[in-house]
Amino acid sequence: MADGVKGAARLLFGRRARLRWVHLILGGALAMPYVLLGEAFIGPATGSQNVFGSFPLQLASFGAGLPIAAVTSLFPLTRPLEAAAVRWLCGVDADRLALAPARTRGEKARTAAWFTLHLGVGGIIAGMSLALPPFAAVLIALPAVAALRGTRLGLPEVLDHTWAPALAPVVGVASLVALAACAAGAGALLAHWAPRLLGPTPEDRLAAAEARAADLAVRNRLARELHDSVGHALSAVTLQAGAARRVLDSDPEFVREALAAIEDTTRRTVGELDAVLGVLREGDGPGTAPAPTLAADLSGLLARTRAGGQRVTATVAADPGALPPLVSREAYRIVQEGLSNALRHAGAGVAVDVRIEVADGELAITVENPVTGPVSSRPGGGHGLRGIADRARLLSGTAAAGTSGAAGEIFRLHVRLPLKGPA
């Protein structure tokens, strides 16, 4: 019982109800200029010199002002301002509201309907809020102030009965509760209708969803580029530095080659990183450095990998220069990640076999290396393998990775990319 009373009190007088009440009062305040304009029409039409002295004429002026309000709602800032007020005072989520000015005929019509509804309902609640509290205060104070009876306060004649003072406070409190209930109900009504009248159209929602999907696709692509480029560079540099440290005193020539490879690897990686980050810089376009491709950068990739002590055998039975640019770019990243995977899991000095060939209209890429440590070959087991699968799928290709051999001693990555078709 107590919880029910608290819940009802919160519903009628809680923070959200109070904010929605303020929203309605603002609507009533905005309606006043239109009521005055309505009076300018109703007065001459009825021949009355005192429109506000008659309650029916007040209602007529109010009704005549609402169409004028609907016309003025075509002002571009009406929808953004109303949507902001609904968001902060009515508790409606921002993603359910359109914060841009209305442009199409349908959006303008819905904005006009909302503005008229806000001012109409707000004017009624504002009028009740001005009239009922003083009347309720008189009723509540009537038993304690007997002098109020018989005065010219416009009190109903029924209050002259002897039983009236006992019931007057009850009626006064009930009228205040009724006012709160009307305000809460009207506020909930406006909050319910706001997304329908001020919210985005289905076309707006579709455009927003497409924009989010495009943004997510760009972010995923950038994540793959950063992982493949930086991850391979770190793995290669680590092995190159380790190999140089081990032969620092005995083989200076190898150390010089390793240091040169480290310098070249880091320089190229900085350029690729700048190209990727350029996409994130507003107005910088795609970056200052071109993306590496199989045709232009495969030999350098193999040389830098071998400089770290890795024994890489590459068989290229295809013309990289004849590959489509997109396939050449993605194939380079796939070979790069395959070598990085071998560096991480097989270590330096282990032979890695790379085969690139064209067969049946597809580019086939195979990377094999002995297994000397734990390798995760399950789907999605590693970010690199998942990135390879994503790249292949975006080109309508396939990717498979796992161990082979009687004891699972060979790790094999095999990717097939169509040279033509949807990408």
N, C-alpha and C positions, 0 to 999 in steps of 0.2 A: 504493500500500500504506500509506504513512504517512498520507495523507489519510483513508483508511478507518479506521485505528486512531484518529486524532484525532476523527473523526466518531462512532465508537462510544463513545469516552471521554466526549465531550460529551453524547451521548445518555444515558449511565448516570450521569455525575457532574457534568453541567453545571448552571447556575444554575436552570433550569426544573425539572430532575429533582430537585434538592435541595429546592426549594420544595414540589414535590408530595410529596416524602418527608416534609417537615414536616407537610403537610396530613394525610397518613396517620397520622403519629404522634399528631397531635391527635385524630384519630378513635379511635385506640387508647386515648388518655387518657380521652376521653368515654365509652368503653365500659366502663371499670373499675367505676364504680358499678353498672352493670347486671349485670356479671359477679358482683359481690358479692350483688346481689339474686337472681341465678340460683342462687348457692350456697345461699342460704337455702331454696330449693325442692329443689335436688338432694340436699343433705345428708340431710334427713329422709326423702326418697323412697327413697334408697339405704341408709339406716342408717349412713352413713359419718360419722365424727367429724373426718376430715381430708380434705376434698374437694381441697384444693390439693396434697396429697401424691400424688394420682393424676392422671396426664395425661388419661386418658379422662374422668374426672369434671370436670376443668377445661374440657375441650371441651364437655361437657354443660352446665356452668354458663354458658359463653359463649353456647351456642345458646339456653338458656332466657332469657337476658337480652335478646336481640335483639327478641323480640316486645314486651317491656316498653318498649324504646327506641322502637319504632314507635308505641306508644300515646302516649308523652310528646312525640313530635314534633308532635302536634296543637297544641302551644303556639304562639300567633300569631307570636312572634319567631323561630321555628325557621327558616323559609324565608329571611327577610332576613339572618340571621346566617350561615347556610350559604352563601347566594349571595355574600355579601361575602367569605367565606373562599375560595370557589372562584374568585372574580374575582382576588383578590390572590395566591393561592398556586398555583392551577392554570393561570393565564394564560388564562382564558375571558373573552371580551369582555362588557362590561356589558350591551350591547343584546341579548345572547342569554340573559340571566338576568332573572327576575322578582324585583325587590327589595321588593315589597309582600307583606304577610302573605297566606297562603293563605286563600281565602274559600269557594270552592265545594268540593263533595265530591271532585271529580276532582283539584283542586289539592292538597287535603289528603292524598289517597291517594298522589299522586306525591311529595309532600314526605316522607311516611312511608317510601316505598320508598327514596328517596335517603338519608334519615338512617340507615336500617337498613343500606344498602349501604356508606355511609361508615364506620359503626362496625364493621361486620363485616369489611370488607377492611382497614380501618385497624388493627383489633385483631390480625389475623393478621400484618400487616407489622410492627406494633410488637412483637409477641412474637418474631418472627424477628430483629428488630433488637436485642433484648435478649439473645437466646440465642446467635446465631451469632458475633458479633464476639469474645467471650471464648474460645469454642471455637477459632475460627480463629487467634487470637493464640497459644494454646497449641500448636497444630499448627505454626505458623510458627517458634516458638521452640524446638520439640522437639529439633532437631539440635544447637543450641548449648547447651542445658541438659539434659545427659544425666540429671541427677538427677530430672527430671520422670518418667522412666520408672520404673516400679515403685512410684510413689506412689499415694495413694488419691484421685486426681483424677477417677476415673470414666472414664478413657480406655479405648477399645476394646482388646480383647486382641490385635487384629491389629497394634497398634503395637509389640508385643513382638518381632516379626520383625526381622531385621537390616536388611532393605531398607525398612522402614517409615519410619525417620527421614529417608531421602532423599526420599520421596514426600510426607511430611507437610506441608512448606511449600507444595507445589503444591496439595494438597487444601485447605489453609487459604486460600490466595489465591483458588482457584476458588470456595470457599464465599462469600467476600466479594463476588466478582463476581456470583455467582448471587443473592445478597441484593440487590445494586444493580439487577440485571436485574428481579427480582421487584418491587422498589419502583417502578422506572421503568414497568414494564408495568402495575402496579396504578394508578399515578398517571395514566397515559395513559387507562386504562379509565374512571376516574372523570371525567376531563376530557371524555371522549367522551360520557358519559351525563349529565353535569350539565345541558347545555341541554335535554335531553329531559325530565328530571325536575324541574329547577328553573327552566326557561325559561317564557316566556309562552305561553299557549294561543293557538290561531288567532284566537279572539275578541279576545284582548288585542292581538295584532299588528294585526288589522283596526282596532280602536279607536285604536291608536297611529298607524296610517297615516292614518286619517281626521282625527285631531287635527293631524298634521303638514300635511296638505293644507289644512285650515281655516286654520292659522296662516300657511301660504304665501299663501293667497288674501287674508288680511287684510293681510299685508305688501305684496303686489303692489298692492292697492287703495290703501294708504297712500302707496306710492311714486308712483302715478299722481296722487293728490290733491296731494301735495307738488310734483311736477313741474309740474302744470298751474297750480296757484295761485301758487306762488313764481316759477316761470318767467315767467308772464304779468306778474306784478307788476314783476319786475326789468326786463323788456323795456319795459313801459309807462313806468316811472319813468325809465329811461335816456333814452328819447326825449323825455319831457316836460321833463326837466332840460336836455337838449341844446337843445330848441326855446326854452326860456325863456332860456338863456344867449345865444343868438344875437340875441334881440330885447330884451335886458335894458334897453338905453338908449332904444330907439325905440318900444316898445310895453309900457309898464308894466302896462296892463290884462291883456294876454295873459299876462304873467309871473305876475300874481296868480292868474289862473285855472289856470295850470299848477302853481303851488305848491299851490293848493287841491286840485287833482286828485292831486298827489303825496301830500299828506297823507291824502286819502280812500282812495287806493289802498293805502298802507302800513297804515292803520288796519284796513281790511277784510282785508288779507292776514294781519295779525297775528291777527285773530279767527279766520280760517279755519285758520291754522297751529295755534292753540290747540285748535281743534276736532279737528284731525287728531291732534295729539300727545296729546289727551285719551284717545284709544283706547289709547295705549300706557301710560297711567298706571293702575296697578292701583287699581280701585275708583272711578275717575272717570267711568266710563260712556263715552258717545259724545262728550263734550266739552261746552263751555259755549256755543258758537255754532252755530246751525243751518247745514247745508250750503246754499250758494246754489242757486237754481233759476232756470229760464228765466222763470217767471211773475213772480218777485219781483225779480230782479236783472239782467235783460237790459238795461233802459234805463240803469242805472248803469254797466254794463260798456261799453256803447257810448259813453256820455258821457266816461268816463275815458280811453278809447282816443282819442277825438277831441281831448281836451285836450292830447294830445301832438303834435298836428299831423297826425294820420292822418285822411284823408278817407274816412269809412266811410258807405256807403249801405246801409241795412237795410230789407228788405222782409219784413214778417211777415204772411203770409196764413194765420194760425192763431190760435186763442185760447190763449195760454200757460196761462191759469188752468184750462183744461179738460183739460190733459195729465195723465196719471198722474204722481204725485210722483216715482217713480224715473226715468221717462223725462225729466221736466222737469229733474231734477238732472243726469243724464248729458248731456242736450242742452246745458245751460249750460256744462259743462266742455268739450264738443266745440267750441262756438262760441268759448269763451275760448282754447282751444289753436289754433283756426284763425286768430284775430286775432293771437295771439302769433307764429305761424309767419309771418304776413304782416309783422309788425313786424321780425322778425329778418332776413328774406330780401328784403323789398321796401324797407324803410326808411321814414323819415318823409315825409309829403307825397304818398305814392302812394295812389291810390284803391283801396279794398277794397269789394267788393260781397258782402253777406250776404243770403241768401234763406232764409226758414223758412216751410214750408208743409205742409199735411196733404193727402195724396192716397192713395187706395186703402188706407185703414187704417194708413198709415205717416206718420211725421214725417220730412220730407226737409229736410236742412240742406246748404246749398251756400255755400262761401266761395271767392271768386275774387279774384286780385290779379295785377298785371303782375309778370313776373320780371325783376328787376334784378341778381340775384346767383345764386350756385350754390345749387340746391335739390336735395336728395336725395329722389327719389320712388320709389326701389326699396323693396320690402317690407322692413320692419324697418330702413330707412335712418336713421330718427331716433327718439329716445325719444318725442317728442310724437306723431308719426304712428302709432307702434306703440301708444301709449296710447289714441289714438282708436280704432284697430282693435280693441283689447281691450275697450273700453267698448261698442262696437257689437256685438261678438260675444257678450258677456255678455247683451245684450238680444235676441239672435237677429237682429241687424241686419247691415248691410253697410257697409263704408267703402272708398272708393277715392280715391287722390290721385295727381296727375301733371300734366304740362304739356299744353297744347293749343294749337291755332293752327298756322298754316303753319310758323312758325319757333319754335314752342314758347314763345311770349311770354306766355302766361297760365298761371298755376298754379291748379289747381282741386281743391278738396276737396269731396267729395260723400258724405254719410252718410244712410242710411235706417234708421229705428228703428221697429219695429212698436209700435203703441199697445196691442195686446193679445197675449197669448201667453206662453210660458215665458220667464223671465228668469234 
